[in-house]
Amino acid sequence: MASSLGPILTSRRPALNMRSYLQLDARPISSPSPSFGRQLHTAANKNVITTSRAQWRPSLRPSHQIFMNLPLVRAECKRKLFIQTESTPNADALKFLPHHPVLPDALTSPFLEYLSPRSTLAPPHPSPLASRLLSIDGINSVFYGRDFITVTKAPDVNWAHVKPEVFSLITEAVTGGEHIVNTIENRSGQAGQEGGEQDSLGYNEDDTEVVGMIKELLETRIRPAIMEDGGDIEFRGFENGTVLLKLRGSCRTCDSSTVTLKNGIESMLMHYIEEVQAVSQVLDQEEEVAMKEFARFEEKLKQQKGPETEASTGGKSTSDITDV
């Protein structure tokens, strides 16, 4: 059997000697052409997109082309000025809130008051804005708080005539960036403005215990309410059980200032401090003259109207006097 299968196996798988095998491996391999190398390099670096990835390819639609051709617009944020106007218990005074610091940070006093055009130019705290406001016909005084401005007009002037100009001047001063109050050297030693000195309600080591308690109540309980109405308060002394005070701003010429002193300030101080027996308002010479003139005018109205009309203890507003 082995001898019969030998020729068949030999014919199916020819023998391969070592010499022919070496000659087969030793054949030189032809080098590829330069173009073939470039094609191979390009194919390796090229990102092949398959069918599953092709559906996520970004496409540029006509709507996108329209927005790409538009110029870029830079958004700019501009500060909007908002000046708020508030009425006060005094019909002749308006309170303006510019949402901007009014008094200098170095000023120790919480307020400044300008009662005449001359005071707006005098040292140590002249004010160009107050000068322009007092140049308006019918404006009598300008009061500066920390963050508000109170303008007081004459009783015979209508707010509809002067308020637009007042509002315009305040807006121009705030938006223009100018200093509302300036500080210059005072060589004369006399303050041209009211309230430019130290805060009368501030701490003083020479104050007695009673005076310290009075100041604390005025500072924490009374002053915030008066400032809300566009004014302020000064402490002028404590003599023989009587607290001497001075009202400023809108409260200075308010007809109900007497009611404020008696029903508000006096009752509170007498409730908490037993040494306090009364509260009295200190009036300047001009204010005393004005109060006398108002009393004469009120008496004249009573005589014209007859005994049925009595003077109100709360005072008359401008509208009440006009209607008579």
Disulfide bonds with the S-S distance in Angstrom:
none
